[in-house]
Amino acid sequence: QVQLVESGGGLVQAGGSLRPSCAASGIIFSMNAMGWYRQAPGNQRELVAVIGSGGSTNYADSVKDRFSISRDNAKNTVYLQMNSLKSEDTAVYYCNAVKIRDGVKYEHWGQGTQVTVSS
């Protein structure tokens, strides 16, 4: 059974930092691209950051230079370091795992962790 369990969200003042993490089980973590997505009320879910199995990263323009994604394959965990937080970063943040094998996409989601930034 695949599980992605996020933790580390919370309430923070604008300008502050948070570092949510996502612990994975039931998958070969090192073979998956891992990502963070977010969804604010009334908005569609959007990509925040992704890190490939080889360590390459990609970020949404809105978080570049403020957020950093990293992974620890020994701990089956992906992190999102969020600095200089803004009120518009308020959302539920979801962890995502993707592997493509023989042309088939295998994708899993966590349950989400709430991040609230007060102005």
The 8 nearest C-alpha neighbors of each residue, nearest first, counted from 0:
[[1, 25, 2, 24, 26, 3, 23, 107],
 [2, 0, 25, 24, 26, 3, 23, 107],
 [1, 3, 24, 23, 4, 25, 0, 109],
 [4, 2, 109, 23, 22, 21, 108, 5],
 [3, 5, 22, 21, 109, 2, 23, 6],
 [6, 4, 21, 20, 112, 111, 22, 109],
 [7, 5, 20, 19, 8, 112, 21, 4],
 [8, 6, 19, 18, 20, 9, 5, 17],
 [7, 9, 114, 112, 113, 19, 6, 17],
 [10, 8, 114, 113, 115, 11, 7, 17],
 [9, 11, 115, 116, 114, 12, 8, 117],
 [12, 10, 116, 15, 117, 115, 9, 13],
 [13, 11, 117, 116, 15, 118, 14, 10],
 [12, 14, 85, 118, 84, 15, 116, 117],
 [15, 13, 83, 84, 12, 85, 16, 82],
 [14, 16, 13, 83, 84, 12, 11, 82],
 [17, 15, 82, 81, 84, 83, 14, 18],
 [18, 16, 81, 80, 19, 82, 8, 15],
 [19, 17, 80, 79, 81, 7, 20, 78],
 [18, 20, 7, 8, 6, 79, 78, 17],
 [19, 21, 78, 6, 5, 77, 7, 79],
 [22, 20, 5, 77, 4, 76, 3, 94],
 [21, 23, 76, 4, 3, 75, 5, 20],
 [24, 22, 3, 75, 2, 76, 21, 4],
 [23, 25, 2, 26, 1, 3, 22, 75],
 [24, 26, 1, 0, 2, 23, 27, 28],
 [27, 25, 28, 24, 1, 23, 31, 2],
 [28, 26, 29, 30, 31, 25, 24, 75],
 [27, 29, 26, 30, 31, 75, 72, 23],
 [30, 28, 31, 72, 27, 52, 75, 32],
 [29, 31, 28, 52, 27, 98, 32, 26],
 [32, 30, 98, 97, 28, 52, 29, 96],
 [31, 33, 51, 52, 97, 96, 50, 98],
 [34, 32, 96, 50, 95, 49, 31, 51],
 [33, 35, 49, 95, 48, 94, 50, 96],
 [34, 36, 94, 48, 47, 93, 95, 49],
 [37, 35, 46, 47, 93, 45, 92, 94],
 [38, 36, 92, 91, 44, 45, 90, 93],
 [37, 39, 44, 90, 91, 43, 42, 45],
 [38, 40, 90, 42, 41, 91, 89, 37],
 [41, 39, 42, 38, 90, 43, 91, 89],
 [40, 42, 39, 43, 38, 44, 90, 91],
 [43, 41, 39, 40, 38, 44, 45, 37],
 [42, 44, 38, 45, 41, 39, 40, 37],
 [43, 45, 38, 37, 36, 42, 46, 39],
 [46, 44, 36, 37, 43, 38, 47, 42],
 [45, 47, 36, 48, 35, 59, 37, 44],
 [48, 46, 36, 59, 35, 58, 45, 37],
 [49, 47, 58, 35, 57, 34, 46, 59],
 [48, 50, 34, 57, 56, 33, 35, 51],
 [51, 49, 56, 33, 55, 54, 32, 34],
 [50, 52, 32, 54, 55, 53, 56, 33],
 [51, 53, 32, 30, 54, 31, 29, 50],
 [52, 54, 51, 55, 50, 29, 32, 30],
 [53, 55, 51, 52, 50, 56, 70, 69],
 [54, 56, 51, 50, 53, 57, 52, 49],
 [57, 55, 50, 49, 54, 51, 58, 48],
 [56, 58, 49, 48, 50, 55, 59, 47],
 [59, 57, 48, 47, 63, 60, 49, 62],
 [58, 60, 47, 61, 62, 48, 63, 46],
 [59, 61, 63, 62, 58, 47, 64, 57],
 [60, 62, 59, 63, 58, 47, 65, 64],
 [63, 61, 65, 60, 66, 59, 64, 58],
 [62, 64, 60, 65, 58, 61, 66, 59],
 [63, 65, 66, 62, 67, 82, 60, 61],
 [66, 64, 82, 62, 63, 83, 81, 67],
 [67, 65, 81, 80, 62, 82, 64, 63],
 [66, 68, 80, 79, 69, 81, 65, 64],
 [69, 67, 79, 78, 80, 48, 50, 66],
 [70, 68, 78, 77, 79, 67, 50, 71],
 [69, 71, 77, 76, 78, 72, 68, 50],
 [70, 72, 76, 73, 74, 75, 77, 69],
 [71, 73, 75, 74, 29, 70, 76, 28],
 [72, 74, 71, 75, 76, 29, 70, 28],
 [73, 75, 76, 72, 71, 22, 70, 23],
 [76, 74, 72, 23, 28, 73, 22, 71],
 [75, 77, 22, 74, 71, 21, 70, 23],
 [76, 78, 70, 21, 20, 69, 71, 22],
 [79, 77, 20, 69, 68, 19, 70, 80],
 [78, 80, 68, 18, 19, 67, 81, 20],
 [79, 81, 18, 67, 66, 17, 68, 78],
 [80, 82, 66, 17, 16, 18, 79, 65],
 [81, 83, 16, 65, 84, 66, 15, 80],
 [84, 82, 14, 15, 65, 16, 85, 13],
 [83, 85, 14, 13, 82, 15, 16, 88],
 [86, 84, 13, 87, 88, 116, 14, 83],
 [85, 87, 116, 88, 89, 117, 118, 13],
 [86, 88, 89, 85, 116, 90, 84, 39],
 [89, 87, 86, 85, 90, 84, 116, 115],
 [88, 90, 115, 87, 114, 116, 86, 39],
 [91, 89, 39, 38, 114, 37, 92, 113],
 [90, 92, 113, 38, 112, 37, 111, 114],
 [93, 91, 37, 112, 111, 36, 90, 113],
 [94, 92, 111, 36, 35, 109, 37, 95],
 [93, 95, 35, 109, 108, 34, 21, 36],
 [94, 96, 108, 34, 33, 107, 35, 93],
 [97, 95, 33, 107, 106, 32, 31, 34],
 [98, 96, 106, 32, 31, 105, 33, 107],
 [99, 97, 31, 105, 104, 32, 100, 106],
 [98, 100, 104, 103, 102, 105, 101, 97],
 [101, 99, 103, 102, 98, 104, 105, 97],
 [100, 102, 103, 99, 104, 98, 105, 97],
 [101, 103, 100, 99, 104, 105, 98, 97],
 [102, 104, 100, 99, 101, 105, 98, 106],
 [105, 103, 99, 98, 106, 102, 100, 97],
 [104, 106, 98, 97, 99, 103, 107, 100],
 [107, 105, 97, 96, 104, 98, 108, 95],
 [106, 108, 96, 95, 97, 105, 109, 1],
 [109, 107, 95, 94, 3, 96, 110, 93],
 [108, 110, 3, 94, 111, 4, 93, 5],
 [109, 111, 93, 108, 4, 112, 5, 3],
 [112, 110, 93, 92, 109, 91, 5, 113],
 [111, 113, 92, 91, 8, 5, 6, 114],
 [114, 112, 91, 8, 9, 90, 92, 115],
 [115, 113, 9, 8, 89, 90, 91, 10],
 [114, 116, 89, 10, 9, 11, 113, 117],
 [117, 115, 86, 11, 12, 89, 13, 10],
 [116, 118, 12, 13, 86, 11, 115, 10],
 [117, 13, 86, 12, 116, 85, 14, 11]]
